[in-house]
Amino acid sequence: MSSNSRAARGGIGAHLSYLLVLSRPRFWLYLAGPVLVGVAYAATTVSDLFAPAPIVLFGYFLLPANVFLYGINDVYDREIDAANPKKDDREARYRGQRYVPAVVGLCAALPLLFVPLLPTAAILWLIAFLVLGAAYSAPPARFKTTPFVDSLSNGLYITPGAAAYAAIAGTQPPALAVGGGWLWAMGMHTFSAIPDIEPDRETGIRTTATVLGERRTYAYCGVCWLASAAAFGALDVRLGVLMLGYPALVVAIATASVAVDRAYWWFPAINTVVGAALTMGGLWRVFYG
């Protein structure tokens, strides 16, 4: 029985199961992973790695932040998602359950509990995450329906890492790191929109991907990822080489006979490997100087 069917029957267990699927477990590390990267590069001692602030931030961005981000998306996309088969296969279909907006609101308010643990530099990134996360899906802004703004606003995925860095260092992360991460997130978001081009067009939704079409969207992602690699390379050539894997991959996908909706599901694993490599690089500096 699917999570949608169980949720329809009601009960605490069914509600929790629905919320778990709604949070997109496959993508949890898209928000929580940057926290690990940010901490690894901000830390100067081993004790920094286990400070209360990064632990709390990791816990928040692992689950509650994903419930907030994807929950608000599902609430305001209810009519659009009715024509999207992906909701029946791997995601949860929102059917107007009253508890969902309440839980989403609770997850948005949760950071108030740990604000006292954070310096102002980190709090600003938390605010940016919540504002962009809400404005992406909710009216009147609804960035997701404005081509190119939808892509630009998805820099929100690097805000957890910036918050974690600031929480440890007490200062803002390097501008090149923020810019490189933001460009990476723009490319990743737009690539993930390619499988939705036809469903979005059928429902009248305009996105960067629907405006550009599949082939030009590949090019757009490639440009974003090349610029990201250049920014990271300016910080450390090794980081730039690592990030060059993304434009190389999009070229391979665009020129091979691989269905994009299949390739899309490779990226959680790819991003986990890249994130682990970035984190290990930062930890090497902490442990071995």
TIPASE-536832 format. One line per field, with one value per residue (C-alpha): residue number from 1; residue in three letters; x, y, z. Coordinates in nm, 4 decimals, decimal comma, m for minus. Each point is the difference from the previous one (the first is absolute). Layout:
<sites>
nr: c(NUM / ...);
rest: c(ala / ...);
east: c(X / ...);
north: c(Y / ...);
up: c(Z / ...);
</sites>
This chain:
<sites>
nr: c(1 / 2 / 3 / 4 / 5 / 6 / 7 / 8 / 9 / 10 / 11 / 12 / 13 / 14 / 15 / 16 / 17 / 18 / 19 / 20 / 21 / 22 / 23 / 24 / 25 / 26 / 27 / 28 / 29 / 30 / 31 / 32 / 33 / 34 / 35 / 36 / 37 / 38 / 39 / 40 / 41 / 42 / 43 / 44 / 45 / 46 / 47 / 48 / 49 / 50 / 51 / 52 / 53 / 54 / 55 / 56 / 57 / 58 / 59 / 60 / 61 / 62 / 63 / 64 / 65 / 66 / 67 / 68 / 69 / 70 / 71 / 72 / 73 / 74 / 75 / 76 / 77 / 78 / 79 / 80 / 81 / 82 / 83 / 84 / 85 / 86 / 87 / 88 / 89 / 90 / 91 / 92 / 93 / 94 / 95 / 96 / 97 / 98 / 99 / 100 / 101 / 102 / 103 / 104 / 105 / 106 / 107 / 108 / 109 / 110 / 111 / 112 / 113 / 114 / 115 / 116 / 117 / 118 / 119 / 120 / 121 / 122 / 123 / 124 / 125 / 126 / 127 / 128 / 129 / 130 / 131 / 132 / 133 / 134 / 135 / 136 / 137 / 138 / 139 / 140 / 141 / 142 / 143 / 144 / 145 / 146 / 147 / 148 / 149 / 150 / 151 / 152 / 153 / 154 / 155 / 156 / 157 / 158 / 159 / 160 / 161 / 162 / 163 / 164 / 165 / 166 / 167 / 168 / 169 / 170 / 171 / 172 / 173 / 174 / 175 / 176 / 177 / 178 / 179 / 180 / 181 / 182 / 183 / 184 / 185 / 186 / 187 / 188 / 189 / 190 / 191 / 192 / 193 / 194 / 195 / 196 / 197 / 198 / 199 / 200 / 201 / 202 / 203 / 204 / 205 / 206 / 207 / 208 / 209 / 210 / 211 / 212 / 213 / 214 / 215 / 216 / 217 / 218 / 219 / 220 / 221 / 222 / 223 / 224 / 225 / 226 / 227 / 228 / 229 / 230 / 231 / 232 / 233 / 234 / 235 / 236 / 237 / 238 / 239 / 240 / 241 / 242 / 243 / 244 / 245 / 246 / 247 / 248 / 249 / 250 / 251 / 252 / 253 / 254 / 255 / 256 / 257 / 258 / 259 / 260 / 261 / 262 / 263 / 264 / 265 / 266 / 267 / 268 / 269 / 270 / 271 / 272 / 273 / 274 / 275 / 276 / 277 / 278 / 279 / 280 / 281 / 282 / 283 / 284 / 285 / 286 / 287 / 288 / 289);
rest: c(met / ser / ser / asn / ser / arg / ala / ala / arg / gly / gly / ile / gly / ala / his / leu / ser / tyr / leu / leu / val / leu / ser / arg / pro / arg / phe / trp / leu / tyr / leu / ala / gly / pro / val / leu / val / gly / val / ala / tyr / ala / ala / thr / thr / val / ser / asp / leu / phe / ala / pro / ala / pro / ile / val / leu / phe / gly / tyr / phe / leu / leu / pro / ala / asn / val / phe / leu / tyr / gly / ile / asn / asp / val / tyr / asp / arg / glu / ile / asp / ala / ala / asn / pro / lys / lys / asp / asp / arg / glu / ala / arg / tyr / arg / gly / gln / arg / tyr / val / pro / ala / val / val / gly / leu / cys / ala / ala / leu / pro / leu / leu / phe / val / pro / leu / leu / pro / thr / ala / ala / ile / leu / trp / leu / ile / ala / phe / leu / val / leu / gly / ala / ala / tyr / ser / ala / pro / pro / ala / arg / phe / lys / thr / thr / pro / phe / val / asp / ser / leu / ser / asn / gly / leu / tyr / ile / thr / pro / gly / ala / ala / ala / tyr / ala / ala / ile / ala / gly / thr / gln / pro / pro / ala / leu / ala / val / gly / gly / gly / trp / leu / trp / ala / met / gly / met / his / thr / phe / ser / ala / ile / pro / asp / ile / glu / pro / asp / arg / glu / thr / gly / ile / arg / thr / thr / ala / thr / val / leu / gly / glu / arg / arg / thr / tyr / ala / tyr / cys / gly / val / cys / trp / leu / ala / ser / ala / ala / ala / phe / gly / ala / leu / asp / val / arg / leu / gly / val / leu / met / leu / gly / tyr / pro / ala / leu / val / val / ala / ile / ala / thr / ala / ser / val / ala / val / asp / arg / ala / tyr / trp / trp / phe / pro / ala / ile / asn / thr / val / val / gly / ala / ala / leu / thr / met / gly / gly / leu / trp / arg / val / phe / tyr / gly);
east: c(0,0000 / 0,1403 / 0,0641 / m0,2771 / m0,2508 / 0,1076 / m0,0243 / m0,3499 / m0,1063 / 0,1157 / 0,1756 / 0,3206 / 0,2144 / m0,1466 / 0,0521 / 0,3628 / 0,0563 / m0,1460 / 0,2155 / 0,3078 / m0,0684 / m0,0898 / 0,3439 / 0,1697 / 0,2499 / 0,2031 / 0,0745 / 0,0571 / 0,3719 / m0,0606 / m0,0655 / 0,1803 / 0,3115 / 0,1046 / m0,0041 / 0,2744 / 0,2002 / m0,0363 / 0,1078 / 0,2966 / 0,1432 / m0,0797 / 0,1399 / 0,3506 / m0,0092 / m0,1643 / m0,2237 / m0,1492 / m0,1416 / m0,2111 / m0,1142 / m0,3746 / m0,0750 / 0,1049 / m0,1645 / m0,3303 / 0,0255 / 0,0699 / m0,3018 / m0,2257 / 0,1096 / m0,0133 / m0,3755 / m0,2073 / 0,1398 / m0,0849 / m0,3556 / m0,0277 / 0,1506 / m0,1791 / m0,3175 / m0,0623 / 0,0763 / m0,2561 / m0,2714 / 0,0195 / 0,0572 / m0,3009 / m0,1808 / 0,3174 / 0,1112 / m0,3300 / 0,1449 / 0,3490 / 0,0502 / 0,3187 / m0,2223 / m0,1346 / 0,3353 / 0,2512 / m0,1633 / m0,3063 / m0,3097 / m0,1543 / m0,3768 / m0,0907 / 0,0862 / m0,0451 / 0,2910 / 0,2551 / m0,0025 / 0,0130 / 0,3079 / 0,1623 / m0,0551 / 0,1437 / 0,3130 / 0,0378 / m0,0215 / 0,2332 / 0,3218 / m0,1271 / 0,0993 / 0,3678 / 0,0541 / 0,1717 / 0,2728 / 0,0870 / 0,1863 / m0,1751 / 0,2016 / m0,1581 / m0,3514 / m0,0040 / 0,0490 / m0,2806 / m0,2297 / 0,1075 / m0,0849 / m0,3478 / m0,0835 / 0,1216 / m0,1504 / m0,3431 / 0,0191 / 0,0990 / m0,3376 / m0,2430 / m0,1810 / 0,0306 / 0,3673 / m0,0158 / 0,3463 / m0,0377 / m0,2342 / 0,2374 / 0,2649 / 0,3591 / m0,1182 / m0,0959 / 0,3570 / 0,1623 / m0,2100 / 0,1177 / 0,3269 / m0,1939 / 0,1528 / 0,3388 / m0,1363 / 0,0290 / 0,3713 / 0,0511 / m0,1880 / 0,2129 / 0,3218 / m0,1048 / m0,1079 / 0,3515 / 0,2175 / m0,2098 / 0,0523 / m0,1535 / 0,1329 / 0,2251 / m0,1933 / 0,1419 / m0,1301 / m0,3458 / m0,0012 / 0,1264 / m0,2533 / m0,2825 / 0,0818 / 0,0185 / m0,3454 / m0,1405 / 0,1230 / m0,1215 / m0,3475 / m0,0396 / 0,1240 / m0,2529 / m0,2760 / 0,0655 / m0,2143 / m0,2877 / 0,0079 / m0,3001 / m0,2191 / 0,0784 / m0,0823 / m0,3282 / m0,1031 / 0,1236 / 0,2958 / 0,2938 / 0,3447 / 0,3540 / m0,0197 / m0,3354 / 0,1182 / 0,3349 / m0,1077 / 0,2001 / 0,3069 / 0,0562 / m0,0639 / 0,2894 / 0,2152 / m0,1229 / 0,0885 / 0,3396 / 0,0739 / m0,1091 / 0,2175 / 0,3011 / m0,0265 / m0,0338 / 0,3157 / 0,1838 / m0,1027 / 0,1059 / 0,3189 / 0,0887 / m0,0112 / 0,1886 / 0,0785 / m0,0878 / m0,3515 / m0,0360 / 0,1111 / m0,2500 / m0,2865 / 0,0871 / m0,1621 / m0,3436 / 0,0341 / 0,1717 / m0,2939 / m0,2641 / 0,1830 / 0,0077 / m0,3717 / m0,0948 / 0,1955 / m0,0792 / m0,3188 / m0,0859 / m0,3493 / 0,0264 / m0,2628 / 0,2273 / 0,3198 / m0,1761 / m0,0099 / 0,3766 / 0,0742 / m0,0786 / 0,2773 / 0,2342 / m0,0560 / 0,0583 / 0,3354 / 0,1060 / m0,1182 / 0,1913 / 0,3162 / m0,0394 / m0,0595 / 0,2986 / 0,2177 / m0,1055 / 0,0437 / 0,3481 / 0,0985 / m0,1396 / 0,1668 / 0,3267 / 0,0460);
north: c(0,0000 / 0,3450 / 0,2760 / 0,2027 / m0,2805 / m0,0481 / 0,3726 / 0,0072 / m0,2570 / 0,2280 / m0,0732 / 0,1330 / m0,2667 / 0,0781 / 0,3728 / m0,0480 / m0,2316 / 0,2603 / 0,2787 / m0,2185 / m0,0558 / 0,3674 / 0,0974 / m0,1806 / m0,2174 / m0,0517 / 0,3733 / 0,0518 / 0,0530 / 0,2802 / 0,2192 / m0,1880 / m0,0786 / 0,3653 / 0,0324 / m0,2631 / 0,1752 / 0,3394 / m0,1337 / m0,1885 / 0,3161 / 0,2363 / m0,2243 / 0,0577 / m0,2651 / m0,3381 / 0,1391 / 0,2449 / m0,2967 / m0,1039 / 0,3394 / 0,0322 / 0,2384 / m0,2255 / m0,3034 / 0,1853 / 0,1398 / m0,3443 / m0,1463 / 0,2802 / m0,0124 / m0,3794 / m0,0313 / 0,2984 / 0,2348 / m0,2520 / m0,0334 / 0,3801 / 0,0377 / m0,2838 / 0,0294 / 0,3599 / m0,1000 / m0,2806 / 0,2139 / 0,2695 / m0,2442 / m0,2182 / 0,0708 / m0,0153 / m0,3297 / m0,1617 / m0,0484 / m0,1034 / m0,3805 / 0,0438 / 0,0639 / m0,3541 / m0,1665 / 0,1521 / 0,2941 / 0,0748 / 0,1569 / 0,2703 / m0,0432 / 0,2861 / m0,1628 / 0,2736 / m0,1085 / 0,0522 / 0,3851 / m0,0048 / m0,2231 / 0,2094 / 0,3133 / m0,1710 / m0,0983 / 0,3603 / 0,1280 / m0,2625 / 0,2044 / 0,2458 / m0,2588 / m0,0022 / 0,3606 / 0,0672 / m0,2472 / 0,1884 / 0,3201 / 0,2634 / m0,1034 / m0,3460 / 0,1215 / 0,2062 / m0,3185 / m0,1739 / 0,2905 / m0,0156 / m0,3701 / 0,0479 / 0,3034 / m0,1544 / m0,3387 / 0,1557 / 0,2494 / m0,2734 / m0,1758 / 0,2345 / 0,2978 / 0,2862 / m0,0476 / m0,3624 / 0,0113 / m0,3478 / 0,1378 / 0,2753 / m0,1189 / 0,0531 / 0,1361 / m0,3584 / m0,1051 / 0,2959 / m0,0451 / m0,3591 / 0,1238 / m0,0581 / m0,3490 / 0,1412 / 0,2075 / m0,2901 / m0,0294 / 0,3755 / 0,0046 / m0,2835 / 0,1701 / 0,3268 / m0,1797 / m0,1388 / 0,2756 / 0,2920 / 0,1615 / m0,0423 / m0,2729 / 0,1022 / 0,1775 / m0,2342 / m0,3008 / 0,1563 / 0,0936 / m0,3405 / m0,1808 / 0,2254 / m0,0653 / m0,3743 / 0,0104 / 0,1968 / m0,2644 / m0,2852 / 0,1484 / 0,0652 / m0,3460 / m0,1528 / 0,1934 / m0,1640 / m0,3109 / 0,2355 / 0,2013 / m0,1698 / m0,0209 / 0,3664 / 0,1079 / m0,1903 / 0,1904 / 0,3370 / 0,0283 / 0,2035 / m0,0927 / 0,0428 / m0,3518 / 0,0455 / 0,3254 / m0,1362 / m0,3516 / m0,3126 / 0,0592 / 0,3621 / m0,0865 / m0,2444 / 0,2875 / 0,2300 / m0,2576 / m0,0521 / 0,3738 / 0,0243 / m0,2947 / 0,1257 / 0,3360 / m0,1820 / m0,2002 / 0,3211 / 0,1661 / m0,2984 / m0,0321 / 0,3582 / m0,1087 / m0,3255 / m0,1653 / m0,3391 / 0,1182 / 0,1261 / m0,3318 / m0,1851 / 0,2253 / m0,0393 / m0,3417 / 0,1652 / 0,1729 / m0,3130 / m0,2085 / 0,2227 / m0,0163 / m0,3796 / m0,0178 / 0,2440 / m0,1892 / m0,3558 / m0,1979 / 0,0338 / 0,1085 / 0,3137 / m0,1222 / m0,2974 / 0,2061 / 0,2375 / m0,2747 / m0,0526 / 0,3391 / m0,0655 / m0,2622 / 0,2175 / 0,3009 / m0,2132 / m0,1170 / 0,3541 / 0,1361 / m0,2727 / 0,0868 / 0,3685 / m0,0821 / m0,2341 / 0,2735 / 0,2396 / m0,2601 / m0,0862 / 0,3598 / m0,0155 / m0,3272 / 0,0266 / 0,3702);
up: c(0,0000 / m0,0934 / 0,2528 / m0,1650 / 0,0600 / 0,3606 / 0,0670 / m0,1430 / 0,2605 / 0,2833 / 0,3276 / 0,1553 / m0,1643 / m0,3412 / 0,0501 / 0,1010 / m0,2954 / m0,2332 / 0,1451 / m0,0362 / m0,3702 / m0,0434 / 0,1360 / m0,2945 / 0,1983 / m0,3163 / 0,0045 / 0,3742 / m0,0456 / m0,2481 / 0,3053 / 0,2777 / m0,2045 / m0,0422 / 0,3796 / 0,0199 / m0,2718 / 0,1676 / 0,3391 / m0,1467 / m0,1574 / 0,2899 / 0,2748 / 0,1286 / 0,2758 / 0,0411 / 0,2734 / m0,2519 / m0,1908 / 0,2984 / 0,1214 / 0,0793 / m0,2886 / m0,2914 / 0,1608 / 0,0353 / m0,3534 / m0,1449 / 0,1814 / m0,1196 / m0,3625 / m0,0107 / 0,0553 / 0,1229 / m0,2660 / m0,2706 / 0,1320 / m0,0132 / m0,3473 / m0,1767 / 0,2051 / m0,1009 / m0,3579 / 0,0063 / 0,1631 / m0,2678 / m0,2860 / 0,0747 / m0,3272 / m0,2088 / 0,1534 / m0,0930 / m0,3509 / 0,1119 / 0,0101 / 0,2066 / 0,3032 / m0,0130 / m0,0633 / 0,2415 / 0,1770 / 0,2100 / m0,1526 / 0,2198 / 0,0194 / 0,2320 / 0,3325 / 0,2613 / 0,2173 / m0,2783 / m0,0028 / 0,3812 / 0,0024 / m0,2723 / 0,2088 / 0,3064 / m0,1929 / m0,1179 / 0,3585 / 0,1469 / m0,0537 / 0,2626 / 0,2611 / m0,0919 / m0,1072 / 0,3370 / m0,1020 / m0,3180 / m0,0827 / m0,2096 / m0,3062 / 0,0112 / 0,0814 / m0,3186 / m0,2053 / 0,1874 / m0,0805 / m0,3641 / m0,0125 / 0,1470 / m0,2154 / m0,3253 / 0,0863 / 0,0536 / m0,2879 / m0,2450 / 0,0322 / 0,1758 / m0,1510 / m0,0584 / m0,0913 / m0,1162 / m0,1550 / m0,1482 / m0,2686 / m0,1146 / m0,2464 / 0,1160 / 0,3366 / 0,0828 / m0,0689 / 0,1782 / 0,3145 / 0,0387 / 0,1353 / 0,3224 / 0,0045 / 0,0972 / 0,2894 / 0,2494 / m0,0746 / 0,0270 / 0,3313 / 0,1357 / m0,1102 / 0,1613 / 0,3176 / 0,0480 / m0,1485 / 0,1203 / m0,3417 / m0,3435 / m0,2323 / m0,2916 / m0,2738 / m0,2652 / 0,1926 / 0,0292 / m0,3682 / m0,1120 / 0,2149 / m0,1166 / m0,3653 / 0,0661 / 0,1625 / m0,2941 / m0,2424 / 0,2166 / 0,0380 / m0,3709 / m0,0941 / 0,2387 / m0,1771 / m0,3371 / 0,0717 / 0,0901 / m0,3242 / m0,1590 / 0,3156 / 0,0748 / m0,3548 / 0,0113 / 0,3139 / m0,1265 / 0,2373 / m0,1314 / 0,1307 / m0,1238 / m0,1431 / m0,1753 / m0,1602 / m0,1167 / m0,0935 / 0,0745 / m0,2188 / 0,0995 / 0,3635 / m0,0172 / m0,1269 / 0,2768 / 0,2648 / m0,1574 / 0,0107 / 0,3654 / 0,0946 / m0,1967 / 0,1766 / 0,3325 / m0,0694 / m0,0906 / 0,3273 / 0,2089 / m0,2038 / 0,0902 / 0,3649 / m0,0529 / m0,3315 / 0,1485 / 0,0740 / m0,3550 / m0,1461 / 0,2185 / m0,1078 / m0,3682 / 0,0262 / m0,0229 / m0,3392 / m0,1311 / 0,1196 / m0,1564 / m0,3342 / 0,0263 / 0,0783 / m0,2756 / m0,2643 / 0,1099 / m0,0371 / 0,3708 / 0,1016 / 0,2127 / 0,2449 / 0,0648 / 0,0250 / 0,2412 / 0,2623 / m0,0211 / 0,1469 / 0,3680 / m0,0017 / m0,2077 / 0,2243 / 0,3090 / m0,1353 / m0,0931 / 0,3342 / 0,1831 / m0,1953 / 0,0868 / 0,3654 / 0,0191 / m0,1489 / 0,2746 / 0,2730 / m0,1275 / 0,0647 / 0,3557 / 0,0944 / m0,1898 / m0,0527);
</sites>
